[in-house]
């Protein structure tokens, strides 16, 4: 029996595991908007948030057979979204120190205080990025947030490609040095808990 929009979650999971496209559509309809809003608050980009959410639902379909009937669909979807957001932010930062923090954050439980800790860290990183000198900020933002190549940035800003590389290098070095201070504090707090 196919569950309707008010059907119980266990029945919905069982139908999804069997490859029921109708069950998948119900889950998509229920959770697309909440996942989109959740992703948007981190990405600040509608396109990036939509990409994250579509990736979440793709992974749900691909891994549907491994979902246990005791799992919570909502928790599962938000965990996948959180992991995708962390991976996306990792790629954006390209920093070994940032990777260390994300590994730590990813190993934490799913409790709200962990999400708050991540948000606070993200806000700290964004403050550091905003404190960059204007030319470094512009180049770093175009590279990491707008996903532009060095040649595209050089063309858009009317500078040579070596200037783009130099600005990216200086910005990354500055961000890493500031992140080191934050990560020392996070490590200290973790040890105290």
N, C-alpha and C positions, 0 to 999 in steps of 0.2 A: 504494500500500500504506500503510495506516494504522499509524503507529508505536505501540508499546506503551510501558509505563512505563519500560522499559529501552532504548528505541529511541534512536538517536543524535539529537543536537540539530538537525543540519542537516535531517534528514528531518522532524522535528517542526515546524521553521520553515516548510518548504515546504508542509506540510499546513495549517498555520495560515494562511499567505498565501492559500491557496485557499479559506479560509472553513470549514475542517473543525472542527466543534464538538467532536469527540472529541479533537483535538489541543489545542484550547483548554482542555478539561476536564483533560487530563493536566498542562498547564502550571499551571493553577489549583491542582490537587491538590499538585503538587510545591512550589510557591512561596508559597502563601497563608500558611502558618504562619511561615516565615522572614521574609517581608515584614511580617507582623503584629507579630512580636517586635521587628523593627528599628524599626517605626513607634511601637510602644508605648514604647520607651525614650526617645523624644523627646516624644511627646504626653502621656505619663503618664495616658492615658485610653483605656479599651478601645473606647469608641464612636468616638472620634476616630481611633484607629488602624485600626479596621475601615473607617471611611469612606475613609481614605487608601488602604488596600489595594484596596477595591472600585473606587475611582477609577483606580488603577493598572491594574487588569484591564480596566476599561472603555476606557481609552486604548489599551491593547494591542490590543483587538479593533478599535477604530476605525482604528488606524494599522497594522493587520496587513499590509496590502499593501505598505507601504513598508519592511518589515523585510528586511534582506539576509540571505541564507543563511549569510553569514560572521559575522553578529552573534551575540553571546552573549545568550541569553534572560535569564539571571540578571543580567548586567550591565545590560541594557536595563531590566528591571523595577526594579532597585534605583536606577538613575539616575532613572527616572520618580518613584519613591517619594521619593527625596532632593529632587527639584525640588518635589514637592507639599508636602513637609514645610517646605521653605524658604518657599514661597508662603504656607502656613498660618501660619508664624511671623511672616512679614512683615505679614499682615493683623492678627495679634494685636498686634503692637507699634505699628503705624501711625507709624513714626518714619522720617524721611528719612535720618538717620544709619544706622539699622539697615538700611534699604534699600540704602544704599551698601555696607555690609559684605556683605550677602547677594549683591549683584551681583558683588562681588569673589569671594566664596566659590563662587558658582555658576560663575564663569569658570575656577576651578581645575580641575586634572585629577581623575581618579577615584581617585587613589591614597589609601591608608589615612591618610596623614598629613594630607590635606585634611579627611577626615571627623573626625579627632581635633581638628584646629584648630577646626572648626565646633562640636564638642562642648564644647571648652574655652570658646569664646565663649559658647555657650548657658549653660554653668554660670556664667559671669561675669554674664550678664544675669539669671539666676535669683537669684544672690546680691544683686544690686542691688535686684531686686523685693522680696526678703525683708527688705531693710534699710529699706524704706519705713515711715513711721509707721503704726500699726495701722489707722487709719481709711482712709488712702490705699491701703494694701496690700489691705484687704478689698474696697474699691470697684474697684480696678484688677483684681484677680483675678476678681471676679464679671463685670466687663465683658469682659476679654480672654480669660480661660480658660473661663468658664462661658457666654460669649456672651449675657449678659443685657443688656437695654436699660436706659437710665438710669431710666426709670419703674419697671421691675421691681426694680431695685436699691433705689430709694428706698422702694418698698412693702415689700420684704423687710427692710430695715434700719430702717424707721420714721423716715426723714429726708426732707426735701424734695428735689426733683429738682435744684435749684440747688446744694445741698450735694454731691450726686453729681458734678455737672459740675465744681465747684471741686476736689474731691478727685482726679478724673481729670486735670484740668489740672495740678495740682501734682505728681501722681505722674509724669505723662508728662514734665513739665519736668525733674524730678529725674533720671529714667532717661536722658533725652537728654543731660543734662550729664555723667553718669557714663559713658555710652557714648562720648562724644567723647574722653575720656581713653583708653579701650580702643582705639578706632579709630586714634588717633594712634600707639599702640604697634604695632598690626597693620600700619599703613602703613610704619613704620620697619623692622619685621621683613621685610616683603615687599621693601623696597628693598635690604636687606642680602643677600637670597638671590640 
